[in-house]
Amino acid sequence: MAKYDKTEIGISTLLNPVPVVMVSCAGENFAPNITTVAWAGTVNSEPPMLTISLRKSRLSHEIISQTGEFVVNLVNKSLAKSCDLCGVKSGRDINKFETCSLTPIKALNLDKAVAIKEAPVSLSCKVKSVTELGSHDMFLAEIVGITASKYLLDDEGKLCLDNAKMVAYNHGEYFLLGEKIGFFGYSVASSDIFEKRMGYKKERDKYKRLREQGKKNGKKF
Ligand SMILES: Cc1cc2nc3c(=O)[nH]c(=O)nc-3n(C[C@H](O)[C@H](O)[C@H](O)COP(=O)(O)O)c2cc1C
């Protein structure tokens, strides 16, 4: 069989990999809740907007419909197991914050929804519209505030998500993001920029420094 021979495999939601996120919310008469969402995506830059799609049966659907607010919490390796649990148990049956030992905190620029303190990045969202698609309702929302863990910012205040051990969802399985192989525009970047952005220059400089220091101390490399 030749490598690129094709066969038909049926129609499904096979757009992969996708982000998997923990959506947190809270409302009057509802304890803070978390649900796991894989049907989430960025849909606009100005203003920044995203969508999440929820089945009507989810408790989170009921809460978010009532408040018009939710928080998209990004998932790293330490949150992965909690993320899965929040996707297989309903807030109608358990308190997921308590079960996962997670902490609800006030969400930036929102009145009712909560964020997850342990999440590396949390996006506060205000619902703009709800569209019934079939199995799921799509909540289109504007991102009105973002918080990030301080340890993820470099000296210039730039967010370094590559240090966050982020998780993606691929065809029913969770994966830890691995090796960086490029960046936006790397196909046309000069070799100088490429080496700098990939961290190769920093590594080389580090070894050069160590070699020079070693020479001074009489060590051989
Ligand atoms: C990896 C994963 C992804 C999921 N993605 C979605 C989704 O995009 N939309 C949805 O309605 N449910 C999704 N679910 C299922 C809900 O998270 C699950 O039914 C949850 O228990 C609902 O919680 P709630 O009733 O407290 O809102 C997903 C579950 C998992 C494990």
The ligand as an SDF file (V2000), in Angstrom:
LIG
                    3D

 31 33  0  0  0  0  0  0  0  0999 V2000
  -12.7060   15.6630   27.1130 C   0  0  0  0  0  0  0  0  0  0  0  0
  -14.1550   16.0480   27.2680 C   0  0  0  0  0  0  0  0  0  0  0  0
  -14.6900   17.0170   26.4390 C   0  0  0  0  0  0  0  0  0  0  0  0
  -16.0370   17.4000   26.5600 C   0  0  0  0  0  0  0  0  0  0  0  0
  -16.5260   18.3660   25.7420 N   0  0  0  0  0  0  0  0  0  0  0  0
  -17.8250   18.7500   25.8640 C   0  0  0  0  0  0  0  0  0  0  0  0
  -18.3500   19.8040   25.0490 C   0  0  0  0  0  0  0  0  0  0  0  0
  -17.6480   20.3930   24.2290 O   0  0  0  0  0  0  0  0  0  0  0  0
  -19.6520   20.1290   25.2150 N   0  0  0  0  0  0  0  0  0  0  0  0
  -20.4710   19.5120   26.1260 C   0  0  0  0  0  0  0  0  0  0  0  0
  -21.6560   19.8370   26.2210 O   0  0  0  0  0  0  0  0  0  0  0  0
  -19.9840   18.5150   26.9150 N   0  0  0  0  0  0  0  0  0  0  0  0
  -18.6970   18.1360   26.8160 C   0  0  0  0  0  0  0  0  0  0  0  0
  -18.1990   17.1480   27.6310 N   0  0  0  0  0  0  0  0  0  0  0  0
  -19.0740   16.5170   28.6150 C   0  0  0  0  0  0  0  0  0  0  0  0
  -19.3470   17.3980   29.8550 C   0  0  0  0  0  0  0  0  0  0  0  0
  -18.1580   17.9800   30.3300 O   0  0  0  0  0  0  0  0  0  0  0  0
  -19.9750   16.5100   30.9640 C   0  0  0  0  0  0  0  0  0  0  0  0
  -21.2160   16.0390   30.5190 O   0  0  0  0  0  0  0  0  0  0  0  0
  -20.0930   17.1840   32.3130 C   0  0  0  0  0  0  0  0  0  0  0  0
  -20.3510   16.1950   33.2610 O   0  0  0  0  0  0  0  0  0  0  0  0
  -21.1740   18.2420   32.3720 C   0  0  0  0  0  0  0  0  0  0  0  0
  -21.1160   18.8070   33.6500 O   0  0  0  0  0  0  0  0  0  0  0  0
  -22.2660   19.7270   34.2720 P   0  0  0  0  0  0  0  0  0  0  0  0
  -23.5730   18.9660   34.1890 O   0  0  0  0  0  0  0  0  0  0  0  0
  -21.8220   19.9470   35.6830 O   0  0  0  0  0  0  0  0  0  0  0  0
  -22.3010   20.9880   33.4720 O   0  0  0  0  0  0  0  0  0  0  0  0
  -16.8620   16.7650   27.5330 C   0  0  0  0  0  0  0  0  0  0  0  0
  -16.3100   15.7960   28.3740 C   0  0  0  0  0  0  0  0  0  0  0  0
  -14.9550   15.4390   28.2470 C   0  0  0  0  0  0  0  0  0  0  0  0
  -14.3810   14.4010   29.1800 C   0  0  0  0  0  0  0  0  0  0  0  0
  1  2  1  0
  2  3  1  0
  2 30  2  0
  3  4  2  0
  4  5  1  0
  4 28  1  0
  5  6  2  0
  6  7  1  0
  6 13  1  0
  7  8  2  0
  7  9  1  0
  9 10  1  0
 10 11  2  0
 10 12  1  0
 12 13  2  0
 13 14  1  0
 14 15  1  0
 14 28  1  0
 15 16  1  0
 16 17  1  0
 16 18  1  0
 18 19  1  0
 18 20  1  0
 20 21  1  0
 20 22  1  0
 22 23  1  0
 23 24  1  0
 24 25  2  0
 24 26  1  0
 24 27  1  0
 28 29  2  0
 29 30  1  0
 30 31  1  0
M  END
$$$$
